Amino acid sequence: MRCLLIYDIQNDRIRNKVADLCQDYGLDRIQYSSFWGKLSRNHQEELLLKISKKVGKHPCKVLLLPVCVSDWEQRLELVIEEKEG
């Protein structure tokens, strides 16, 4: 199942560890605190449990949304790359 995982975590160290976890699960970073990829329901729950353990009692908000392919294909996107030099 394709899913979008987004988070708001204030602590830099924890935020970086959560990003590493997302990448360990094969998710692709699409923005600084947003990841996209395929995860089974079991892996989604497992990942959220691991994130919860990393975060502990620090303030955070993590949202994992299942997204069907047709909805993802209808997304609108604006990307402006930073110019070099």
N, C-alpha and C positions, 0 to 999 in steps of 0.2 A: 504494500500500500504506500502510495506517495504521501509525504507529509512535509509540512513547513514547521520548523521550530524557531521561535523567536524568544528573546529574553532581555530583561533589563536587570543587570547585576552591578551594583556599585563598586564592589571590591575588585580591584584589577587582577589580583592573583587568582581569585576564584573564577572570575569571568574568563580568564585565559585557560584555566583547567576545564571549564565547561566547553569552551570552544574545542579544546583537544579531544574531549569525550565525543563531541558531535562528529569530528573528523574520524575518530577511531571507529565509529559506527557507519562510516562510509557516506556521511552527509556532506554536501558541498556548500561552502560558504557563499551566500548570495549578497549579503551585506555584513557589516561589522558584527552584528548580533543576530543574524538570521541565517538559517541553514535549511537546505532542501534535499530530499532524497527519498529512497525507498526503505521502509522499515516495516517488518511484520508487527502486528499488534503486540506480540510478546516482547519484541525488541523495543518498541515504543515505551512500554511500561518499565522495562529493565533500564532503559536510558534515563527516564524520569526519576527512577529510584536512585540511580548513581548520581545524578545531578543533585537530588535532594540531600544525599550524604555529603557531597562536596560543599554545598552551600551551608549546611548546618542551620544555624539560627540567624545568619546574615540576611538582611532584606533582599528580596528578589521577586521577580515575576517571570515565570516561564510558561509559554503557551505552545502546545504541540497540536497542530491542526491537520487532520487528514484532508487531502485535496485530491479530487478525482481528476483524471487526465483531461477531460473536456473543459473543466473549470480552469486548470492551469494553462491550457492552450488559448484561452480567451483573455488571459491577463493583459494588462496594458503596462508598458514599461518605458521609463525615460532614463537614459544613461548618457551622461556627459562626462567624457574622460578628461582628466587633467592634462594640460599641454606640457610637454617637456621644454625646459629652457626658458 
